[in-house]
Amino acid sequence: MRTVVPKTMLWYIYALIDPRNGTTRYVGRTINPNQRLKGHVYEGKNDRVLNPEKAAWIRELFTLGLQPEMQILETGQDLIGSGEYLWSIAERNWIRTLREADCDLLNRTEGGERCVPFLSPASRERQSRRSKLYCQTEEGKLHLRKATDAAAIFLKGKPPSRAALEATRKAHLNSHPSPEARAKMSASHSGVKLSPEHAAHIAAALRGINKGRVLSQETRAKLAASHRGLKASPETRAKMSKSRKLWFAKRKSASNSGLLSLWER
């Protein structure tokens, strides 16, 4: 009896990298990485393309004498004719994971489409529903964890894109943490001792930051009100006394050596 060996298809999930700064700009799937990279380069020279944003980025690289770099993110195999497309799940996982990591991807969809121009909306909906159901299984959760871990390794040491930095800046602009968030932040820093190198770095950054700064009358009034009625602990009083004695000792030494005016500058 003749044994039928099922045919498999080897696929690759890849990323297109900007050679100027190492940022990830596009994620795709192919069975021939070299040929697919040539296809992207050709699309950059063409006006009628499915992804104008990606083509514009590639043309921008061309003007600098550069072209996108391809990096393989994941490989796998699918049984031909089985109706199960693991590459579709993998591509969606990578796009979702990298976007959650603030990568400025030029993908126009969530990924996983076999051929975007020829898929009906119903087919796209079925693929999306199948992908979500798979991600709820144990195998799908394991696959997602592997993709997340692999993405973290892939992104390690890579600088964030300008769009990601701008999005982070806008997210924190005029943000006011809730009392619960403030309490959690305080608890996470409570009792944490800084290393000598870290403390020296902070001190160097803050040194002279208020030199020459003139406080407004409103700020002075707020500072006075916040300190009014406060009593220093014995430990704080001892530190303040020691600091004053050290200051007067240095001043007296400078006065005796005739360098008082220079020391006071």
Protein Blocks (a to p, Z undefined) as FASTA:
>chain_A
ZZdddddddddddddddfknopafbdcddfblklmmmmmmmmmmpmbdfblmlmmmmmmm
mmnopacddddfbdcdddehklpafklmmmmmmmmmmmmnopacfbfbebhiablmlpcf
klmmmmmmmmmmmmmpmklmmmmmmmmmmmmmmmgopacdfklmmmmmmmmgopacdfkl
mmmmmmmmgopacdfklmmmmmmmmgoklgoiacdfklmmmmmmmmgopacdfklmmmmm
mmmmmmmmmmmmmmmnopmmmmmZZ
